[in-house]
Amino acid sequence: MMNTSKSQFKINSGTVIKGKWHNKQYTILKELGYGANGTVFLADSKIGRVALKLSNNSVSITSEVNVLKSFAKVQGYSLGPSLIDVDDWVTNRGTISFYVMEYINGPDLLTFIHNKEDLWIDVLMIQLLKDLQNLHENNWVFGDLKPENLIITGPPTRIRCIDVGGTTIKGRAIKEFTEFFDRGYWGAGTRKAEPSYDLFAVAMIILNLYYPKRFNKKEGGIKQLHMMIRQKQELMRFEGILLNALTGKYLSAKEMRLDYLKLTSGESKKTSRSTITAGTNRSKARQANIQPAPSAQTRSKLVKKKKKAGWAESILIIILISICYILYIYGQLT
């Protein structure tokens, strides 16, 4: 596990951090969390509450800032926080690099899902997969994807991430990971930054939602994970999708998302078999490369079909969210 058991910084509430270059001031309120590359604090500023990360590793700060800047260029992307400021803090013990980002407030994924209907899991995982697709298309892999880093905001209900420290450019080695969600730990693949690495983590997040205390690794690897799926009746509806993700059958988040949408719309009745076959067939078709180039007329039809599918997908998500809210309100009244 790539983390640290001790925070690098102990700063009292009320401490004022003033940037050396931009002269902006931030009043520390409390510590939010820490990792191998620094500590994040909740702070007050002229624009309201923000999250401020301090680190003794200026290279790490620069890397994370570059990630957040890249996120800002992705149209419609909202998984990670927005970047607000980057500066240095001069102290009597030396200069410390820091950056300031949007404070994403809300419960973490496990806390939010507790005692809620399974429909909420569907809504949030579909959102997460769409955001990951945007991220992957812009040459990044999230890396350290886990429930602790996923915060639920709203209304409207939205899944967001509070830590981009593990985000890595495609093709490179994953910078940070947490063992339970890491395919290398389970012997299911390398730690190379590629979309399938994140999709393995998504599958493990779904398992974690039904095993809140997680479980220890035994010698079984994928066999053990398959066994854990089959031990929970609630997980059986995801069996095909989960196995595709755990074994690297999906090459894109879009593929996994489409299968998930089919599942929630009731199109996939025999999930444990049909989804595995679908994912495998798509992979074989890509490898064989036997698809002829579409004609202009065919391309026009494909565009129209894609637009219709997009509308249908949006309507389905709206329906799912509406059902979740109705169930929530009913629960409050009874």
Stockholm file with secondary structure:
# STOCKHOLM 1.0

chainA/1-334         MMNTSKSQFKINSGTVIKGKWHNKQYTILKELGYGANGTVFLADSKIGRVALKLSNNSVSITSEVNVLKSFAKVQGYSLGPSLIDVDDWVTNRGTISFYVMEYINGPDLLTFIHNKEDLWIDVLMIQLLKDLQNLHENNWVFGDLKPENLIITGPPTRIRCIDVGGTTIKGRAIKEFTEFFDRGYWGAGTRKAEPSYDLFAVAMIILNLYYPKRFNKKEGGIKQLHMMIRQKQELMRFEGILLNALTGKYLSAKEMRLDYLKLTSGESKKTSRSTITAGTNRSKARQANIQPAPSAQTRSKLVKKKKKAGWAESILIIILISICYILYIYGQLT
#=GR chainA/1-334 SS CCCCSSCSCCCCTTCEEEBTTTCCEEEEEEEEEEETTEEEEEEEETTEEEEEEEESCHHHHHHHHHHHHHHHHSTTCCSSCCEEEEEEEEETTEEEEEEEEECCCSCBHHHHHTTCCHHHHHHHHHHHHHHHHHHHHTTEECCSCCGGGEEEETTTTEEEESCCTTCEETTSBCSCCCGGGCTTTTTSSCCBCSHHHHHHHHHHHHHHHHSTTCCCCCTTTHHHHHHHHHTCGGGGGGHHHHHHHHTTCCSSHHHHHHHHHHHHHTCCSSHHHHHHHHHHHHHHHHHHTCCCCCCHHHHHHHHHHHHHHHHHHHHHHHHHHHHHHHHHHHHHHC
#=GC SS_cons         CCCCSSCSCCCCTTCEEEBTTTCCEEEEEEEEEEETTEEEEEEEETTEEEEEEEESCHHHHHHHHHHHHHHHHSTTCCSSCCEEEEEEEEETTEEEEEEEEECCCSCBHHHHHTTCCHHHHHHHHHHHHHHHHHHHHTTEECCSCCGGGEEEETTTTEEEESCCTTCEETTSBCSCCCGGGCTTTTTSSCCBCSHHHHHHHHHHHHHHHHSTTCCCCCTTTHHHHHHHHHTCGGGGGGHHHHHHHHTTCCSSHHHHHHHHHHHHHTCCSSHHHHHHHHHHHHHHHHHHTCCCCCCHHHHHHHHHHHHHHHHHHHHHHHHHHHHHHHHHHHHHHC
//
